[in-house]
Amino acid sequence: MALMSDMTLAQFTEVLGSKAPIPGGGGAAALAGALGAALGAMVGELTLGKPKYAAVEEQMADLTAKAKDLSKKLLALIDGDAEAFLPLSRAYAIPKYVTGREEELERCTLLAAQPPMEMARLVCEAIELMEGFAAMGSVLAVSDAAAGAALCKGALYAAAVNVKVNTKSMTDRAYADEMNGELDRLLAEYGPRAGKVFEDIYGRYA
């Protein structure tokens, strides 16, 4: 399977809007998160080396490196999500009378839930970084931290629903509940944190 992360934006968007099973909401969430983290890194790059921000140079360099790493990891999850979803789509096509169908569906459902869960965790890390970019970044670029936070918040919510659609059908309810519990905690904490970054910066231009 060709890497979707190697597609042009036009190609990716065209396939996303088609009947093709991949990419879907998970791939779109990963891309949004990757873009959000990259915007944070841009704020860092535009701040580094400026005498006015010399006092936060070391912290900003650390934030920037982490944001770039997160962006790469999220971009890779576009393909990771697709690779995990395809076995599930094939499992659903197995006739119901075939022995072992339910076990295969459960195995594939557990597999399909992993990439969007990892996306959720990673975009929460990116939201934490965005708080630093917002607080210490160049005033000439800080609006991009707001944009990054907004994209990361959207990515978090998009990833979350892709986790939930899988945990809903799991027969291992203990595992599903554990995953749902972690997801609910991330949404409850990081959704508002991303929103605050955006609102605080947005308010500066009132």
PESUL-V126640 format. One record per backbone hydrogen bond with DSSP energy under -1.0 kcal/mol. CO is the residue of the C=O (numbers start at 1). NH is the residue of the N-H. If there is no record, write none. Layout:
BEGIN
{{CO & NH} {CO & NH}}
END
This chain:
BEGIN
{{3 & 6} {4 & 7} {8 & 12} {9 & 13} {10 & 14} {11 & 15} {12 & 16} {13 & 17} {15 & 18} {24 & 28} {25 & 29} {26 & 30} {27 & 31} {28 & 32} {29 & 33} {30 & 34} {31 & 35} {32 & 36} {33 & 37} {34 & 38} {35 & 39} {36 & 40} {37 & 41} {38 & 42} {39 & 43} {40 & 44} {41 & 45} {42 & 46} {44 & 47} {44 & 48} {47 & 50} {50 & 53} {51 & 54} {53 & 56} {54 & 57} {56 & 60} {57 & 61} {58 & 62} {59 & 63} {60 & 64} {61 & 65} {62 & 66} {63 & 67} {64 & 68} {65 & 69} {66 & 70} {67 & 71} {68 & 72} {69 & 73} {70 & 74} {71 & 75} {72 & 76} {73 & 77} {75 & 78} {76 & 80} {77 & 81} {78 & 82} {79 & 83} {80 & 84} {81 & 85} {82 & 86} {85 & 89} {86 & 90} {87 & 91} {88 & 92} {91 & 94} {95 & 98} {98 & 101} {100 & 104} {101 & 105} {102 & 106} {103 & 107} {104 & 108} {105 & 109} {106 & 110} {107 & 111} {108 & 112} {109 & 113} {113 & 117} {114 & 118} {115 & 119} {116 & 120} {117 & 121} {118 & 122} {119 & 123} {120 & 124} {121 & 125} {122 & 126} {123 & 127} {124 & 128} {125 & 129} {126 & 130} {127 & 131} {128 & 132} {129 & 133} {130 & 134} {131 & 135} {132 & 136} {133 & 137} {138 & 141} {138 & 142} {141 & 144} {142 & 146} {143 & 147} {144 & 148} {145 & 149} {146 & 150} {147 & 151} {148 & 152} {149 & 153} {150 & 154} {151 & 155} {152 & 156} {153 & 157} {154 & 158} {155 & 159} {156 & 160} {157 & 161} {158 & 162} {159 & 163} {160 & 164} {161 & 165} {163 & 166} {163 & 167} {164 & 168} {171 & 173} {172 & 176} {173 & 177} {174 & 178} {175 & 179} {176 & 180} {177 & 181} {178 & 182} {179 & 183} {180 & 184} {181 & 185} {182 & 186} {183 & 187} {184 & 188} {185 & 189} {186 & 190} {187 & 191} {189 & 193} {190 & 194} {191 & 195} {192 & 196} {193 & 197} {194 & 198} {195 & 199} {196 & 200} {197 & 201} {198 & 202} {199 & 203} {201 & 204} {202 & 205} {203 & 206}}
END
